[in-house]
Amino acid sequence: MNSSLFCITNNPVSSNTIMMNALAAPSVSFTLCFDSITTFNAAAFKLKGGVPIGGIYSGPGVNSGTGVFTPSLAGIGTKTITYFYQNSFSCADSKSKTIIVQAAPSFNCGQNLTDIRDNKVYSTVQLGTQCWMQKNLNYGTSLQGVTEQTDNCINEKYCYNDNAANCTLYGGLYQWDEIMAYDNTPGSKGLCPPGWHIPAQSEWNTLFTFYQQQALAGKPLQDTIIMGFRAKESGVIYSNFSWSFQGFATIFWTSTPSGTIKAMSHGMNLINFSVSDYPANRSNAFAVRCLHD
């Protein structure tokens, strides 16, 4: 402080020192780890991508307790979803993303399905009480076959022999955790388009019953003439190591786990009339067919 008076000493004079302690503010990020566009009738899905973990999601259609977003509760339009995180010092920050909810499109099984996320088109077929895609799923960013698919908020696929043309012809190949969007719940949407899901073991059994049970289902499932399932011999990748069986066989994932490191799958080939049950290691990469909700 400076005095305005004259003939004084100790001018200017300083006060005592006061120490201020700054508390660390959280560095919050929010990456889209879910579909940014969906439909009003699509199944609810869990929100992910907020870091540090342990925060709260909020917004239209969001259950803040569970972090689940329900399109039909949110309503049609662009919805702002906020991720809020508060650290142990009670310092907080938040980030927001948007989800577009569209009206449910008019669809009758047997029509082509356009995936609203990337505009790829899939033929569909009614088989008994079920509506199936007639083509393997081909969604996501291509990885080299020696690279693991990881929970990194990027939807990833392999193309057989690292050839993009094989994804166009046969669809993508997926490790189980990736195709399930890192959710172990049978019947989950996973990476399927909104309104579709990865069929559980019980739903595959319904399909086998339509085709006179598993011992005989292999041939009609692979028939390319009739308006049926039309399985293609897309091949597989065994544990990011071996490309195998293209042109001879295919294996399809189910959404049903088999223990903690395996999941149920079904294989078929050009020689055998039957369809196998195969509890496969989740690191293998197989084809996927989506089933209408």
Stockholm file with secondary structure:
# STOCKHOLM 1.0

chainA/1-293         MNSSLFCITNNPVSSNTIMMNALAAPSVSFTLCFDSITTFNAAAFKLKGGVPIGGIYSGPGVNSGTGVFTPSLAGIGTKTITYFYQNSFSCADSKSKTIIVQAAPSFNCGQNLTDIRDNKVYSTVQLGTQCWMQKNLNYGTSLQGVTEQTDNCINEKYCYNDNAANCTLYGGLYQWDEIMAYDNTPGSKGLCPPGWHIPAQSEWNTLFTFYQQQALAGKPLQDTIIMGFRAKESGVIYSNFSWSFQGFATIFWTSTPSGTIKAMSHGMNLINFSVSDYPANRSNAFAVRCLHD
#=GR chainA/1-293 SS CCCSCSSCSSCSCCCCCCCCCCCCCCCCEECCCSCSEEETTSCCEECCCEESTTCEEESTTEETTTTEECHHHHCSEEEEEEEEEECTTSCEEEEEEEEEEECCCCCCTTSCEECTTTCCEECEEEETTEEEESSCCCCSEEECTTSCCCSSSCCEEECGGGCHHHHHHHCCBEEHHHHTTTCCCTTCCTTSCTTEECCCHHHHHHHHHHTTCHHHHHHHHHCSSSSSCCCCCCCEEETTTEEECTTTEEEEEEEEEETTTEEEEEEEESSCSSCEEEEEETTSEEBCCCEEC
#=GC SS_cons         CCCSCSSCSSCSCCCCCCCCCCCCCCCCEECCCSCSEEETTSCCEECCCEESTTCEEESTTEETTTTEECHHHHCSEEEEEEEEEECTTSCEEEEEEEEEEECCCCCCTTSCEECTTTCCEECEEEETTEEEESSCCCCSEEECTTSCCCSSSCCEEECGGGCHHHHHHHCCBEEHHHHTTTCCCTTCCTTSCTTEECCCHHHHHHHHHHTTCHHHHHHHHHCSSSSSCCCCCCCEEETTTEEECTTTEEEEEEEEEETTTEEEEEEEESSCSSCEEEEEETTSEEBCCCEEC
//
